[in-house]
Amino acid sequence: MVDSETPAGPGQAVRPGGGFDEALLATLFSQSAVGLVVLDPQLRLVRANSLVEGVGTREDVGRPIAEVVRLDDPDGYEQLMKRVLAGEGPVRDHLVRGRLRRIAGDRQFLTSLYRLHGPDGPDAPALGLVVAVVDVTERERARAREAALAAVRDAVGGSLDVATTCRDFADALAPGFADLAVVEVVDDVLRGVEPPVGPMPPATPLRRAASGRCDAVRDAVASGSGARERAAGTTRHLPVRTPYALAAADLRARLVPLGPDTPWLGTDPDGARAVAETSAHSLIVVPLTLRGAVLGLVSLYRCGASEPFDEDDVSLAVTAATRASLAIDNARRYEREHVVASTVQRRLLPQAERRQAAVETAHVLLPGRDSGCWFDTIALSGARTALVVGGVAGEGLQSAIAMGQLRTVIQALAGLDLEPEEVLARLKDTADRLAHERASLPPADGLHGEPLSAGCVYGVYDPFTRTCTVARAGHPAPLIVGPDGRAVPLDVPEGPGLFSADSALFAPAAVTLEEGSLLAFCTAEVLSGDRAPERITQALARPGRSLQQLGDDIVYALPDDTRAAGAALLLARTGTVSDHLVATWDLADEATTPATARVLVRDRLQDWGLDEDTVDATELIVSELVTNAVRYGTPPLRLRVLLDSTLTCEVHDGSTAAPHLRHARTVDEGGRGLFIVSRLASHWGARHGPDGKVLWTEQELPDGPPDPVTPAAPVAPADPAVPAG
């Protein structure tokens, strides 16, 4: 055998001994690639190599390790070391954070703990503990920067709302990368305005869009004068001669140490107070810029015991701010398009409530993402009213334009006195042509996009018969509540959507209503949520409230997402025409009937107090209409005059043949009747029904409708055959 003190010859094994062990220890402590720390069973420092910087000096030997290295969780780590000493096995690659007593700044270490066995083996009491230490501070900092940048990439850009984008940006940076992150945006940018290119003028207002913070900062502000902290949504002008103003001026990021003696804090009292409250000691200010324009600023703070920012952190902040700037600008552009689309929508909708003869109406339009919903009330001949609500699905300018086109078409169709199902059939034909034209446009023009989808409900209320006839195209049917508060059933077959390929026919439904009934025409969003129809009918049944109040009550009960999407609601309360404002006569089918009609109309118009010019013109109009009915129509004949905002004359006969206006030649003895009517009346037309047709005219009243004079005795309808003379 070779003694441990005797050098081994060739082929002989070296046996451990005193000299060999000392050489081995010396080699490990001097040449090891990792730091080594040896502790005795009481966890006092015995020895440490030079790789554990700041540990192992002569004055440290014999001191408890907790006094030499200040860990973030000393109690937890001490328990871990005691378990290893007790023989529960080694611990490998355990990450700890702390500070060395003589080295400034937090450090992060990857440690492995091993039990030192005595000569009697692992079952005997331990001689101590060996801790292998690797300083991974820079590696962990780089990993933290990568995680922060990944958080920005994942979180920022998913929303097209500027405020939400800023909030996502602040949350991605704090508390992971910074203890406090404040995002401020140029006030105009939040409204979609194009930011000016170049340095930001000093007087430009910045609005605090979002802030994120760690728990320690939140607690510090809450325990101090947190009530004075600027809240999200408040604005400020950048104080001059501060890092914020300089960064906005030259578009360069700045790394700024903070402390009680920081000179520029004297020009920014609010900033000085915030620094004191949060114990902030390090600041990075980065301008949010895109293509030379300043969108805002992001300010990042580290506070308390956190490691100060360094230049690598500035590079990360600039990269993150570049991505955030692009996302904010995308949201700003969307906001601008939304503002333009909403403006177009508003301009294309009725600008004021329109007074109708026998219907009171009110509407509520909720602005939101949907810029294609519309409503309308259209005065029709015979004191009838068309009630319309529709919507083009989607958001943006193209939806608003399509909405305006459909609304214009339906107004034109309504003037033709068509039945509701005919109006929707022709409206769908127009929508199909618009869709074909849109699909044929090249993608580069900005109009080519996803296929449009739209729906519409169209109803006509007749106050003389108190009937409401409704047809719908891919749209919810109206809800009806009687004057007693009970829901009135109305089963309207659903027709195809306006831009759909479905060619099914539209079928109407009619219901007779009591005076004072309420109708609710609304877009599908108003009917969202549980038991929405029941909720709306209950709101409409509340007595003593105006239509506008009832509409507001319905909106108050809507789910929050409905208000974000946008919706339209049109309410109508039905009525009848006052007996003092209408006169109806059944006429005989005789040659002398036009003369009789002239006398009846003159007497009634004079009772109403109309001027002589209007009476003369109306007398001539009625004479021509009745003459046309006697010559070309079939019995029964009926004459009706109605005084409202205009003067309406109607002549009904049983023929379905539609008259047409023609220009008589010089040698013709007749053929000028409808031409004369068209010259004297503001509007004229014909509408058809199951029992014949009605020729009607409307005349504008030069001085507005007068207060009608109540006749001394009610005028009863004439006999079916009125004698001539």
C-alpha positions in Angstrom: 0.0 0.0 0.0 1.1 3.5 -0.7 1.0 5.9 2.3 -1.0 9.0 1.7 2.1 11.1 2.4 4.2 9.0 -0.1 4.1 9.9 -3.7 2.5 7.2 -5.8 4.5 5.3 -8.3 3.4 4.5 -11.8 0.2 2.5 -11.9 -0.4 3.0 -8.1 -3.6 4.7 -6.8 -3.3 7.8 -4.6 -5.0 7.3 -1.2 -6.6 10.3 0.4 -4.7 11.7 3.3 -3.9 14.9 5.0 -1.7 16.4 2.3 -4.0 15.3 -0.5 -7.1 16.7 1.1 -5.5 20.0 1.7 -4.4 20.1 -1.9 -7.9 19.2 -3.1 -9.5 21.9 -1.0 -7.0 24.5 -2.1 -7.5 23.7 -5.7 -11.3 23.8 -5.4 -11.4 27.1 -3.6 -8.9 28.7 -5.9 -9.9 27.3 -9.3 -13.6 26.4 -9.1 -15.9 28.0 -11.6 -18.6 28.5 -8.9 -18.5 30.2 -5.6 -18.1 28.0 -2.6 -19.2 28.8 1.0 -18.5 26.5 3.9 -20.7 26.9 7.1 -20.4 25.1 10.4 -23.4 23.3 12.0 -24.5 26.6 13.5 -24.6 28.2 10.0 -21.6 30.4 10.7 -19.1 31.2 8.0 -16.0 29.0 8.0 -14.6 29.7 4.5 -15.5 31.2 1.1 -13.7 31.5 -2.1 -13.1 34.6 -4.1 -16.0 34.1 -6.5 -18.4 35.0 -3.7 -17.6 38.6 -3.9 -17.6 40.5 -0.6 -17.8 37.3 1.5 -15.0 35.5 3.2 -12.9 38.3 4.7 -11.2 37.6 8.0 -13.8 39.6 9.9 -16.6 37.6 8.4 -15.3 34.3 9.5 -17.4 33.0 12.5 -20.3 35.3 11.8 -23.8 33.9 11.0 -24.3 33.8 7.3 -27.5 35.9 7.7 -25.3 38.8 8.8 -23.0 38.5 5.9 -25.6 38.0 3.2 -28.9 39.9 3.6 -31.5 37.7 1.9 -35.0 38.8 1.0 -36.4 35.7 2.8 -33.7 34.8 5.5 -36.0 32.7 7.6 -37.1 30.6 4.8 -33.6 30.0 3.5 -32.4 29.2 7.0 -35.0 26.5 7.4 -33.9 25.1 4.0 -30.3 24.9 5.2 -31.3 23.2 8.5 -33.2 20.5 6.6 -30.1 19.7 4.6 -28.0 19.6 7.8 -30.5 17.2 9.2 -29.9 14.8 6.4 -33.0 15.3 4.2 -30.8 15.4 1.1 -29.1 18.1 -0.9 -30.8 21.0 -2.6 -29.8 22.0 -6.1 -30.3 25.2 -8.1 -32.3 27.1 -5.6 -32.7 30.8 -6.6 -32.3 33.4 -3.8 -32.3 37.2 -3.8 -30.5 39.4 -1.5 -27.6 41.8 -0.8 -24.0 41.2 0.1 -23.1 43.3 3.1 -20.3 45.2 1.3 -21.8 45.2 -2.2 -24.5 47.8 -3.2 -27.6 46.6 -5.0 -29.7 43.5 -5.0 -28.2 40.3 -6.4 -29.7 37.0 -7.4 -27.9 33.7 -6.7 -28.4 30.2 -7.8 -27.4 28.0 -4.9 -26.9 24.3 -4.2 -26.6 23.0 -0.6 -24.6 19.9 0.4 -24.2 18.3 3.9 -20.6 17.7 5.1 -20.3 14.2 6.5 -18.0 13.3 9.3 -15.6 10.3 9.4 -18.3 8.2 10.8 -20.5 8.5 7.7 -23.8 10.2 6.9 -25.5 8.9 10.0 -23.2 10.8 12.3 -23.8 14.5 13.1 -22.9 16.8 10.2 -19.6 18.7 10.2 -21.2 21.6 8.3 -22.7 22.7 5.1 -21.2 23.5 1.7 -23.1 26.1 -0.5 -22.2 26.3 -4.2 -23.1 29.8 -5.4 -23.5 31.2 -8.9 -24.3 34.9 -9.4 -27.1 35.0 -12.0 -28.0 38.6 -11.5 -27.4 39.7 -15.0 -28.9 36.5 -16.5 -32.1 37.1 -14.4 -32.2 40.7 -15.4 -32.0 39.8 -19.0 -34.7 37.2 -18.5 -36.9 39.8 -16.8 -36.4 42.2 -19.7 -37.3 39.5 -22.1 -40.4 38.6 -20.1 -41.4 42.3 -19.9 -41.0 42.7 -23.7 -43.0 39.5 -24.3 -45.8 40.8 -22.0 -45.9 44.0 -24.1 -46.1 42.0 -27.3 -48.8 39.7 -26.0 -50.9 42.4 -24.2 -50.6 45.5 -26.3 -52.4 45.8 -29.6 -55.4 43.6 -29.0 -57.8 46.5 -28.5 -58.8 49.2 -30.9 -59.6 51.6 -28.0 -56.8 54.1 -27.1 -57.5 54.1 -23.4 -57.6 50.3 -23.2 -54.4 50.0 -25.2 -52.6 52.4 -22.8 -54.0 50.4 -19.8 -52.7 47.2 -21.3 -49.3 48.8 -21.9 -49.0 50.0 -18.3 -50.1 46.6 -16.9 -47.5 44.9 -19.0 -44.7 47.0 -17.6 -45.7 47.2 -13.9 -45.0 45.5 -11.6 -42.8 43.1 -13.7 -40.4 45.7 -15.1 -41.1 48.9 -13.2 -42.6 49.6 -9.8 -44.7 52.4 -11.3 -45.6 53.0 -14.9 -47.6 56.1 -16.1 -48.8 56.4 -19.7 -49.9 59.9 -20.8 -51.4 60.6 -24.3 -51.8 63.8 -26.1 -55.4 64.8 -25.5 -56.4 65.1 -29.1 -55.1 61.6 -29.8 -57.7 60.1 -27.6 -60.3 61.6 -29.8 -58.7 60.3 -33.0 -57.1 63.5 -34.2 -54.0 63.3 -36.2 -51.0 64.4 -34.1 -48.8 67.1 -35.6 -45.3 66.0 -36.8 -42.4 67.5 -35.0 -41.6 68.4 -31.4 -44.6 68.7 -29.2 -45.5 72.3 -28.4 -45.0 73.2 -24.6 -48.7 74.0 -24.1 -50.0 70.7 -25.5 -52.3 69.0 -22.9 -51.4 65.4 -22.0 -54.1 63.2 -20.5 -53.2 60.5 -18.0 -54.5 57.4 -19.9 -53.4 54.6 -17.5 -51.0 53.7 -14.7 -49.7 50.5 -13.2 -47.9 49.9 -10.0 -46.6 47.2 -7.6 -48.2 46.5 -4.3 -45.5 48.4 -2.3 -46.1 51.6 -4.3 -49.8 51.2 -4.0 -49.6 50.8 -0.2 -47.2 53.7 0.1 -49.5 56.1 -1.8 -52.6 54.8 0.1 -50.9 55.4 3.4 -49.7 58.9 2.4 -51.5 61.6 0.7 -52.8 59.4 -2.1 -56.0 61.4 -2.5 -54.0 64.1 -4.2 -52.5 61.9 -6.8 -53.5 62.6 -10.3 -56.2 60.1 -11.4 -56.6 58.6 -14.8 -58.3 61.0 -17.1 -56.8 64.2 -15.7 -54.7 66.4 -17.9 -51.6 68.4 -17.4 -49.1 70.6 -19.3 -45.5 69.4 -19.1 -43.4 71.5 -16.7 -40.6 73.2 -18.5 -37.0 72.2 -17.8 -38.0 68.7 -16.7 -37.0 65.3 -18.3 -40.6 65.0 -19.5 -40.5 68.2 -21.4 -37.1 67.5 -22.8 -38.0 64.0 -24.0 -41.1 65.4 -25.7 -39.0 68.1 -27.3 -36.1 66.1 -28.8 -37.9 62.7 -28.9 -35.1 60.9 -27.0 -35.5 58.6 -24.0 -33.9 59.6 -20.7 -32.5 57.7 -17.7 -32.8 60.0 -14.6 -31.7 59.3 -11.0 -34.1 60.7 -8.5 -33.4 61.9 -5.0 -34.1 64.7 -2.5 -31.5 66.9 -4.2 -32.7 66.4 -7.8 -32.7 70.0 -9.1 -35.6 69.9 -11.6 -38.1 68.6 -9.0 -38.4 72.2 -7.8 -40.2 73.1 -11.0 -42.6 70.2 -10.8 -44.3 70.2 -7.3 -46.7 67.4 -8.3 -43.8 65.2 -9.5 -41.8 65.9 -6.4 -44.7 64.9 -4.1 -45.2 61.7 -6.1 -41.5 60.8 -5.9 -41.5 61.4 -2.1 -44.6 59.3 -1.6 -43.4 56.3 -3.6 -39.7 56.5 -2.6 -38.8 56.5 -6.3 -35.1 56.7 -7.0 -34.8 55.8 -10.7 -36.8 57.1 -13.7 -37.0 56.4 -17.4 -38.9 58.8 -19.7 -39.7 57.6 -23.2 -41.7 59.6 -25.8 -44.4 57.6 -27.6 -43.6 58.6 -31.2 -44.6 57.4 -34.6 -43.3 58.8 -37.9 -42.0 61.9 -36.2 -45.2 62.7 -34.3 -45.5 62.6 -30.5 -48.5 60.6 -29.3 -47.6 60.9 -25.6 -45.1 59.8 -22.9 -44.5 56.8 -20.8 -42.7 57.3 -17.4 -41.3 54.3 -15.6 -40.2 54.4 -11.9 -38.3 52.1 -9.6 -38.9 52.7 -5.9 -37.7 51.6 -2.5 -35.3 48.7 -2.5 -35.6 47.9 -6.2 -32.5 47.9 -8.4 -32.1 51.2 -10.3 -32.6 51.2 -14.1 -29.6 50.9 -16.4 -28.9 51.5 -20.0 -30.1 48.0 -21.0 -33.5 48.9 -19.3 -33.6 52.1 -21.4 -33.2 50.0 -24.6 -36.1 47.7 -23.6 -38.3 50.7 -22.7 -37.7 52.3 -26.1 -38.5 49.0 -27.9 -41.7 48.6 -25.8 -42.7 52.2 -26.4 -42.3 51.7 -30.2 -44.7 48.8 -30.2 -47.1 50.7 -27.9 -47.0 53.7 -30.2 -48.0 51.6 -33.2 -50.9 50.1 -31.3 -52.0 53.5 -30.0 -51.9 55.0 -33.5 -53.9 52.0 -34.8 -56.5 52.6 -32.1 -56.5 56.3 -32.9 -57.1 55.7 -36.5 -60.0 53.4 -35.7 -61.3 56.0 -33.3 -61.1 58.6 -36.0 -63.0 56.3 -38.4 -65.6 55.6 -35.7 -66.0 59.4 -35.1 -66.4 60.0 -38.9 -68.8 57.1 -39.2 -70.8 58.2 -36.2 -71.0 61.8 -37.6 -72.2 60.4 -41.0 -74.7 58.3 -39.2 -76.0 61.3 -37.2 -76.2 63.5 -40.3 -78.2 60.8 -42.2 -80.7 60.3 -39.4 -83.7 62.6 -38.7 -82.5 65.8 -37.1 -85.7 66.5 -35.1 -88.9 64.7 -34.1 -91.4 65.0 -36.8 -95.0 65.8 -35.9 -97.4 63.3 -37.2 -101.2 63.6 -37.6 -102.3 60.9 -35.1 -99.1 59.4 -33.7 -96.8 60.6 -31.0 -93.2 59.4 -31.4 -89.9 59.5 -29.5 -86.6 57.8 -30.1 -83.4 56.8 -28.4 -80.1 56.3 -30.4 -77.2 54.8 -28.4 -73.9 55.6 -30.0 -71.5 52.6 -30.1 -69.5 50.4 -32.4 -72.6 49.9 -34.6 -72.8 52.8 -37.0 -75.4 51.3 -39.3 -78.6 51.4 -37.2 -81.3 53.8 -38.2 -84.9 54.8 -37.5 -87.4 57.0 -39.2 -91.0 58.2 -39.1 -92.5 59.1 -42.5 -95.7 60.9 -43.0 -97.9 59.2 -45.6 -101.1 60.2 -47.3 -104.3 60.0 -45.4 -102.8 60.9 -42.0 -101.0 57.5 -42.0 -97.5 57.2 -40.5 -94.7 54.8 -41.5 -92.5 53.6 -38.6 -89.1 52.2 -39.6 -86.1 50.8 -37.7 -83.3 49.0 -39.4 -79.6 48.3 -39.1 -76.6 47.4 -41.2 -74.4 45.0 -39.2 -70.9 46.1 -38.6 -69.0 49.2 -37.8 -67.2 51.9 -39.6 -67.8 54.3 -42.5 -69.0 51.7 -45.0 -71.8 50.6 -42.6 -72.9 54.2 -42.2 -72.9 54.8 -45.9 -74.9 51.6 -46.6 -77.4 52.7 -43.9 -77.8 56.1 -45.5 -78.4 54.5 -48.9 -81.1 52.1 -47.5 -82.8 54.9 -45.6 -83.0 57.1 -48.6 -84.4 54.3 -50.7 -87.1 53.4 -48.1 -88.1 57.0 -47.9 -88.6 57.1 -51.6 -90.5 53.9 -51.6 -92.7 55.0 -48.8 -93.9 58.0 -50.9 -95.2 55.6 -53.5 -98.0 54.4 -51.1 -96.9 50.8 -51.4 -97.9 48.1 -48.9 -95.2 47.3 -46.3 -94.3 43.9 -47.9 -93.9 45.6 -51.3 -91.7 48.3 -49.8 -89.4 45.7 -48.3 -89.3 43.6 -51.5 -88.2 46.6 -53.5 -85.7 47.6 -50.8 -84.2 44.2 -50.9 -83.8 44.5 -54.7 -81.9 47.7 -54.2 -79.8 46.1 -51.5 -78.9 43.3 -53.8 -77.7 45.7 -56.5 -75.6 47.6 -53.9 -74.0 44.4 -52.7 -73.2 43.4 -56.3 -71.6 46.8 -57.0 -69.6 46.7 -53.8 -68.4 43.2 -54.6 -67.2 44.3 -58.0 -65.0 47.1 -56.6 -61.2 46.5 -56.5 -59.8 45.9 -53.1 -57.5 48.9 -53.3 -60.3 51.4 -53.2 -61.0 50.8 -49.5 -64.7 49.9 -50.1 -64.3 46.2 -50.8 -64.7 44.2 -47.7 -66.8 41.7 -45.9 -70.3 41.1 -47.3 -72.9 43.4 -45.7 -75.7 42.2 -43.6 -78.8 44.3 -42.8 -82.3 44.0 -41.5 -85.4 46.3 -41.4 -88.9 46.4 -40.0 -91.5 48.6 -41.6 -94.9 49.4 -40.2 -97.8 51.7 -41.3 -100.4 53.0 -38.9 -103.7 54.2 -40.2 -105.6 56.3 -37.6 -108.9 56.0 -39.3 -109.0 52.2 -39.1 -106.6 52.1 -36.1 -104.7 49.3 -37.8 -100.9 48.8 -37.9 -99.6 46.7 -40.8 -96.0 45.4 -40.3 -93.5 43.5 -42.5 -89.9 42.7 -41.5 -86.7 41.7 -43.3 -84.3 39.8 -41.0 -85.2 42.1 -38.1 -87.1 41.7 -34.8 -90.8 42.4 -34.8 -92.1 45.4 -32.9 -93.5 45.0 -29.3 -97.0 46.4 -28.7 -98.6 47.3 -25.4 -102.3 48.3 -25.1 -103.5 51.2 -23.1 -104.4 48.8 -20.3 -100.7 47.7 -20.0 -101.2 44.3 -21.5 -99.0 43.1 -24.4 -100.7 42.9 -27.7 -99.6 39.8 -29.7 -98.3 40.5 -33.2 -97.0 37.5 -35.1 -95.0 38.9 -38.1 -93.4 36.3 -40.4 -89.7 37.0 -40.7 -88.6 37.8 -44.2 -85.0 37.4 -45.6 -82.3 39.8 -44.7 -81.7 42.7 -47.0 -78.3 41.6 -48.3 -79.0 37.8 -48.1 -79.2 35.4 -51.0 -82.6 34.2 -49.7 -85.4 35.0 -52.2 -88.4 34.2 -50.0 -91.4 36.5 -50.2 -92.3 39.0 -47.5 -95.6 38.5 -45.6 -97.3 41.3 -43.6 -99.2 41.1 -40.4 -101.9 43.5 -39.3 -103.3 44.3 -35.9 -106.1 46.6 -34.8 -105.1 48.8 -31.9 -106.9 50.7 -29.3 -106.3 54.4 -29.1 -103.3 55.1 -26.8 -101.5 51.8 -27.6 -97.7 51.8 -27.5 -95.4 50.4 -30.2 -91.7 49.7 -29.7 -89.6 49.3 -32.9 -86.0 48.5 -32.0 -82.8 46.9 -33.2 -81.8 43.4 -32.1 -79.3 44.8 -29.5 -82.2 46.2 -27.4 -83.7 42.7 -27.2 -80.5 41.2 -25.9 -80.4 39.7 -22.4 -82.7 37.4 -20.5 -86.4 38.1 -20.8 -85.8 41.3 -22.8 -89.3 41.4 -24.4 -91.0 41.0 -21.0 -88.7 43.7 -19.6 -89.6 46.2 -22.3 -93.3 45.5 -22.2 -93.3 46.0 -18.4 -91.5 49.3 -18.9 -94.0 50.5 -21.5 -96.9 49.6 -19.2 -95.8 52.2 -16.6 -98.6 54.9 -16.5 -98.1 58.6 -16.4 -94.7 58.7 -18.2 -93.9 60.4 -21.4 -92.6 58.5 -24.4 -89.1 59.9 -23.9 -89.1 58.8 -20.2 -90.3 55.4 -21.2 -87.5 55.1 -23.8 -84.9 56.2 -21.2 -86.3 53.5 -18.8 -85.8 50.8 -21.4 -82.2 52.0 -22.0 -81.4 52.1 -18.2 -82.2 48.3 -18.0 -80.0 47.3 -21.0 -76.9 45.2 -20.4 -73.6 47.1 -20.5 -72.4 45.4 -23.7 -75.6 46.7 -25.5 -74.6 50.3 -24.9 -71.1 49.5 -26.2 -72.4 48.0 -29.4 -75.0 50.8 -30.1 -78.7 50.4 -30.7 -81.8 52.3 -31.9 -85.3 52.4 -30.3 -88.4 54.1 -31.8 -91.5 54.4 -29.6 -94.9 55.4 -30.9 -98.2 56.1 -29.1 -101.2 55.7 -31.4 -104.1 58.1 -31.6 -106.9 59.1 -34.0 -107.7 62.2 -36.0 -110.0 64.7 -34.2 -113.5 64.9 -35.7 -113.1 68.6 -36.1 -110.2 68.2 -38.4 -111.7 65.7 -40.9 -114.8 65.6 -43.0 -116.0 62.6 -45.0 -118.8 62.4 -47.6 -120.2 59.4 -49.6 -121.0 60.6 -53.1 -123.4 59.5 -55.8 -122.0 58.2 -59.1 -123.6 61.0 -61.2 -122.6 63.7 -63.5 -123.7 66.4 -61.1 -121.6 65.0 -58.2 -118.5 67.3 -58.9 -120.6 70.4 -58.3 -122.0 68.9 -55.1 -118.5 68.1 -53.9 -117.3 71.7 -54.6 -120.1 73.1 -52.4 -119.4 70.6 -49.5 -115.7 71.3 -49.5 -116.1 75.2 -49.7 -118.4 75.2 -46.7 -116.1 73.0 -44.6 -113.0 74.9 -45.5 -114.7 78.2 -44.7 -115.7 76.8 -41.3 -112.1 75.9 -40.7 -111.1 79.5 -41.4 -108.9 78.9 -44.4 -108.0 81.8 -46.7 -110.0 82.3 -49.9 -107.1 81.4 -52.2 -106.7 78.0 -50.5 -110.5 77.5 -50.7 -110.6 78.3 -54.4 -107.7 76.0 -55.2 -109.1 73.2 -53.1 -112.5 73.5 -54.7 -110.9 73.1 -58.2 -108.7 70.2 -57.0 -111.8 68.3 -55.6 -113.8 69.1 -58.8 -111.1 67.5 -61.0 -110.6 64.4 -58.7 -114.3 63.7 -58.4 -114.8 64.2 -62.1 -112.0 61.7 -62.8 -113.7 59.2 -60.4 -117.1 59.6 -62.0 -115.8 59.2 -65.5 -113.3 56.5 -65.1 -113.9 54.9 -61.7 -116.6 52.6 -60.2 -118.8 53.1 -57.2 -118.7 53.5 -54.3 -117.3 57.1 -54.3 -116.1 58.8 -51.2 -114.6 62.3 -50.5 -112.5 63.1 -47.5 -110.7 66.4 -46.5 -108.2 66.5 -43.6 -106.7 69.5 -41.9 -103.3 69.1 -40.3 -100.0 70.7 -41.0 -101.2 70.4 -44.6 -104.6 70.2 -46.2 -105.3 66.7 -47.7 -108.0 65.9 -50.1 -108.9 62.2 -51.0 -111.3 60.7 -53.4 -111.9 57.0 -53.2 -113.6 54.8 -55.9 -113.8 51.1 -56.5 -111.7 50.9 -59.6 -108.1 49.6 -59.5 -107.1 51.4 -62.7 -104.3 53.9 -61.9 -104.6 57.3 -63.4 -101.6 59.0 -65.0 -100.7 62.6 -65.7 -100.4 63.6 -69.4 -100.0 67.0 -71.1 -103.0 67.7 -73.3 -102.5 69.1 -76.8 -103.8 72.4 -77.9 -106.7 70.9 -79.8 -107.7 68.5 -77.0 -111.0 69.3 -75.2 -110.0 67.4 -72.1 -107.1 65.5 -70.5 -105.9 68.4 -68.3 -107.5 67.4 -65.0 -104.5 65.7 -63.3 -102.2 68.3 -64.8 -104.2 71.1 -63.1 -104.2 69.1 -59.8 -100.4 68.7 -60.0 -100.0 72.4 -60.4 -102.3 73.4 -57.5 -101.2 70.7 -55.0 -97.8 70.4 -53.4 -98.0 66.6 -53.7 -100.4 64.1 -55.2 -100.6 60.4 -55.8 -102.7 57.3 -55.8 -102.7 54.4 -53.4 -104.4 51.0 -53.9 -106.2 48.8 -51.5 -108.4 45.7 -51.6 -111.5 47.7 -52.3 -110.2 50.1 -54.9 -107.9 53.1 -55.1 -107.6 56.6 -53.5 -106.5 59.7 -55.4 -105.0 62.2 -52.9 -103.5 65.6 -52.9 -101.6 67.7 -50.2 -101.5 71.5 -50.2 -99.2 73.6 -48.1 -100.9 76.2 -46.0 -99.3 79.6 -46.5 -99.9 80.7 -42.9 -99.9 77.3 -41.2 -102.9 75.4 -40.0 -105.4 77.8 -38.3 -107.3 76.9 -35.1 -110.4 75.2 -36.5 -113.8 76.5 -35.6 -116.0 74.0 -33.9 -119.3 73.7 -35.8 -122.5 74.5 -34.1 -123.8 71.0 -34.7 -122.0 67.8 -35.7 -122.1 67.2 -39.5 -123.1 63.7 -40.2 -121.9 61.8 -43.2 -124.1 62.3 -46.2 -126.4 59.6 -47.7 -124.7 57.2 -50.2 -126.5 59.2 -53.0 -126.1 62.9 -52.5 -128.6 64.8 -54.6 -127.2 67.2 -57.1 -127.5 71.0 -56.7 
